[in-house]
Amino acid sequence: MFKALVLEKSPEFSARVRDVADEFLPGGDVMIDVAYSTLNYKDALAITNSSPVVREWPMVAGIDGAGTVRESAHPAWRPGDRVLLNGFGVGERHKGCLAQRARLDGDWLVRLPDVFTPRQAMAIGTAGYTAMLCVMALERHGLVPGEGEVLVTGATGGVGSVAVALLSKLGYRVVAASGKIGEIAYLKTLGATSVIDRAELSQPGKPLQKERWRAVVDAVGSQTLVNACAQTQYGGAVAACGLAQGADFPATVMPFILRGVALLGVDSVMAPLSLRNEAWMRLARDLDGALLETITHEIALTEAIDVARELLSGKIRGRIVVRTAD
């Protein structure tokens, strides 16, 4: 028996940490002992039943996990290997990693870079890995340091915090947008050169506005993404990966056809392994590990339900690492 955060709907929704057996887990060719998981925005939506994230019931929450292989019938993995998991429908259609064990498809796993402990990997998690995918997408579009400011929206969140740290380490001038005025010192510690109030971006504005940003990492969506596009410089790019403000996009085509702005959609859930491995190699090289502790807050598995509610209410900054051991 082991502990897992189980979501059920029979017919009323419930979320609780309880003991389950190996037989409760789905099929898969690799069993891992999960050392750490994490709370992402999607996890919080699932745990609070605030959005139809979960597709199969009952479900073990947790789209991220890091630990060691316990059993393997997959040719790439042996017992004792250090691995991590991000996405692939885990925590949505396949029982996830907010648990002490998980049975997974070996093709979904990434080898944990030597420079990271499992805890550090989950301090990065899907949020940080997504931030790296955004940076890589902007680089493929031609972004290089020294050409102008890069805006990061939702900057005190998981994606935003890691994006600020990454971009600063890579030599970019980062402007962080946040509604948390009390977190200016935190954002500047991560490397932001300046901080603006998110209110400057969250309300409807003109289809074309003053050109400000060479590039943007947006984890907010809705009107914030619209204004970010309207303020991006000619030929610039916006990497969009989130919808904290909303999934709507009440925009015009003007930034795209009059300024040549590129809107780059970034998906972390089903990204191919080649891209995942590249992203984690880049994180190992380009993320200042010393900043992870600044970004990270650790909780126990039994605290995850309450903290998920706080995350959705905007009370959490940075990354939440979940310790699965008692």
PyMOL commands that set and color helices and strands:
alter all, ss='L'
color gray80, all
select helices_A, chain A and resi 22-24+41-47+106-108+118-140+158-169+181-190+199-202+222-230+254-258+273-286+289-295+301-312
alter helices_A, ss='H'
color red, helices_A
select strands_A, chain A and resi 2-9+13-20+30-39+59-60+64-72+82-86+101-104+110-111+149-152+173-178+194-197+213-218+232-240+262-265+296-300+319-323
alter strands_A, ss='S'
color yellow, strands_A
deselect
rebuild
show_as cartoon
